[in-house]
Amino acid sequence: MGADTLVNPQHDSLDGWKAEKGYFDISFEVSGHPSSISTCLEVTRAKGVMVQVGMGGAVPNFPMMMVISKEISLKGSFRFTTEFNTAVSWLANRVINPLPLLSAEYPFTDLEAALIFAGDKTQAAKVQLVF
């Protein structure tokens, strides 16, 4: 998954992205603001996926009919603020060693073998691709 387009709704018109039941296969909403959630759902194509990263609280009038009528899959991913900086600091200062969690490394050109190995949970916890 990679970003093909970055859209700033403060400066860019979203009309083209909203046309024909949305454009994006996968969209990310990271503010938690009700109007941003609605906009994100509008630009997500039918049968697409919207990832909600964190939230500030309850969202009144959540546009559930849009989710249902467009058959959008919702995925949640909670964000943490202070923990991320702490984890990066620990890694940088070698307080923790993440290597025991790594089951294998594969070159990117051997992606299929890496995916097969990663799918075997009796052997693999984390599999890393090397680019």
N, C-alpha and C positions, 0 to 999 in steps of 0.2 A: 504494500500500500504506500503510495506516495502522493504528495499534493501536486495537482496539475495547475491549480488556480488558487490564488489568495484573493478574497473579496473583503473589502472594507466598506460596510454598509453606510458609514458616515460620508463617504465620498463617491461610492459606486452605486449605480442603479441596480436593483435586484430583479427588475421585471423580467429580464431574459432568463434568469436562473429559476424563477417561479413558474414560467410558462409550461404548459403541458404537464402539469402535476409534478414539477420539480426537475432538477437536473443531476444533482450529485448522488452517487451511489452510497457514499458514506459522508456524514457530516458530524462535526464536533461542536457542541455548545459548551462554552467554558465559563460564562459569566453567571449563569443562574437567574438572570433577569427574565421576567415573564415575556416581554416583547422579543427578546433574543431567542427564547425557546420557540415561540411561534414562528419567527422568521426562519429559524433553522429547519423546522418541520416543513415550511413552505418550499424551501429550496431543495429538500431531500426528495428524490424521485420515488414514485410508487414502488413498494417492495424493497426500498432502500433501508439503510441503518442510520440511526442517529445515536451518537454517543454523548451522554450527558456527563461531563466531568465536574464533579462536585456540585453543591447547591447551597444556597444561603438559607433555605427554609421552605416552607410550604408554598406552592405556586397556586394562587387562586385562579379559577377559570382555566385550568390546564386544557389545551386544545385536544382532548381525547378523541373527538370525532375525526380530526384530521389524521391522527395516528391509525385509527381503525379503518377509515375509508381508503387511505393510501397503503394500508397494510405495512406500515413502517415498523421495523424492529427497533426497540429501545434497548440500549446497553448503558449500564451505569458504571462509572469509574470514579471513586472518591479521591479527592486530592488532599494532600497534606502539605503544610507549609514548612514548619520548623524541622520536621523529620527528614525531609529531603536534604537540606543543608547539612544536617548532622551526619547522615549516611555518606554524603560525598566527602565530608571532612574525615570521617573514619577511614574511608577507602584511600584518600590522598595521604593520610598520615600513617597508613598501615596498622591501624588499630585492629582492624578485622581483616581476615584473609578470605575472600570469596571463592578462591579456587577449589576448595573441597566440594562446593556446590556444583561445579562444572563437570558434567559427565563426559563430554567430548567436544572437540573442535573439528570442524570440517571446512575445507576451502569452499568458497562460494560456488565454484564450478561443480562441486559435488553435492548440490542442493538436495537431489532426490534421496541419496543415501542418508543425508543428515535428517531429513524429514522421516524417513523410515525408522531410523534409530530413535529419534525423539518421540515417535509414536509408541515405542515399547517402554511403558512405564515401569517394567520390572528391571530395566537397565538404566534408563535415563531420567535425570531430574532437569538439568539444563543443558542444552546443546547450543554451541556458539558457531556462527558462520564467520569465517575469516575472509575479509575482502582484500 
